[in-house]
């Protein structure tokens, strides 16, 4: 039979080991996953602003403004929640460090739900017909490149390099 103090010590040890195990598992999980940095939209779910303009226009303007401030083009991944290829890309492509590193270094990255109120307006602006659709745009909103359907890491990175070259050529022409 255990006395009360001995019982408390055993309970504390068990709690300590459980907490340590949970922390280790959490650390392993988060260190093994992508470090992809998705920018977030300033969403208000389709409300009309005080000046009567639809919010998706303001959200869109915020995207372009950030692009000008940071001097980077924009990468937009249009998705919907029921899209299996979109989920596959989340699992298989965006989790690859080479992909996340390249896109994070060279683009402002947005993931936009085409069925969300604010996202629908931007998806319509770029004539998105299916999901996933990845679009690269410059800070004026001009489309640099588009990729439709599932894209593996090589295809996505290749399209990103191509879009970045177009962007750099455009900005170089403006400086000259």
N, C-alpha and C positions, 0 to 999 in steps of 0.2 A: 504494500500500500504506500502511495506517495503522499508526502506531507504537502501542505498548501504552497509553501515556498518553492519546493522542487517542481510542482505542477506548473507554477507560474513561469519558472525558468524554462521549462520545456516548451510551453506555449510561445514565449518570446523568441526562443531559438527557431521554432517552426515558422513563426511570422517573419523573422529575419531572412531565413532561407527562401521562403516563398517570394518575398519582396525582391531579393537579389536575383532570383530566377526570372521574375517578371521584367526587371530592369535590363537584364542581359538579353532576353528575348526581344524586348522592345528596341534596344540598341542595335542588335543584329538586323532586325527587320528594317529599321529606318536607315541604317548605313548601307544596306544592300539595295535600297530602292533608289529611284531616280532623284536627281537634284533639280528636276525641271522646275523652272520658275514661270508659272503662268501669271500674267497680269490679270487683274480683275476689272470687270466693267463697273462703271458707276451706275448700277441698275436702280430703277424705281418702278419696274414692272408696268411700263406703258402709261404712266400717269402723264397728263398734259401739264406742261410747265406754266408758270404765271403769265408768260408772254404768249401763250397759246400754241407754242411749238411742241411737237411730239418729242418725247424724251429720247427716242432712238436717235434723233438728229444730234442731240447734245452728247449722247454717249459716243456717237461716231466722231463728233468734233473733238471730244476728249482724247480719243485714240490718236487722231492726227496731231493734236497739240503735243501729246507726249512724244510722238515720233520726232517732231521738230526739236523739242527740248533735248532729247537724248541723242539726236543725230543718227537714229537707226531706222531702217524700214520696219514694217509690221508683218508678222506672220500670224495668220488667223486660221485656226482649225475649227471649221463649222461641223457640228455634230448634233445628233439628237440622242436622247437617252435609250431609245429602243434599237439603236444601230449596232449590230454585232461587229462589223468591221471597225467601227469607231472604238469599241471596247478592246478589240484585238490590238489596235494601234496603241492604246493606252498601256496595255500589258506588255506588248512585244517590242514596240518601237521607241516610244517616249521614255521608257525606262533605261534605254541604252545610254551610257554616259557620253559616248562620242556624239550622239544625236543631241542630247540635252545641252552639252557643253557648246557645240557649234551654234545651235539656235539661240541659246541664252547670250552668247557673246556678241552675236551679230544682228539680232532682231529683238523687237518687243513682241512677246508671244501672248496671244489671246486665244482662249478656248471659248467659243460662242455657241450656245445652244440655239439652233435654228427654230425651235418651237417656243422659246422664251419670248416674251413681248419685246424686249429691247433687241434681242438677237434676230428676231424675224425681220425687222426693218433693215438691218445691215445685210442679212442674207439676201433679201430682195434686191437691195442696191447692187449687189454683185452677182445677181442672177444665179444663185445657188439652186441647183435642181435635185441634187442627191447628196448623200452623206456616206463617208466623210468627204468634205471638200476643203482643201488647204489652199489659201490664197496669200500671196505676198503683195503688199502694197507699199507705195512710198508715202511720204508725209503730206502729199497733196491728195491722197486717196486713189491715185492712179494704180491700176493693177499691173504688177511687174510680171507675175507668173501665177499659174494655177495648176493644181494637182487634184484630180478627182479619183475617188475610190481608195481602197486600201493601198498604202505605200509602205514597203519595207524600209529599213534604215538606209540602205544604199540609194534607193530611189528618192526618198525624202531629202537626204543630205545633198544629193546631186541637184535636185530642183532648188534647194536653198542656195547652193553655190551660184547657180545660174541667176537666180533672182538678185542675189547680192551684187553680182557683177553688173547687172543692168542698173541697179540702184547707184553703184559707184560711178558708172559711166555717166548717168544723168547728173549726179552732183558734181562731177568733174567738169562737165560742159557748162554748168551754171557758174562755176568759179572762173573759168577762162574768159 
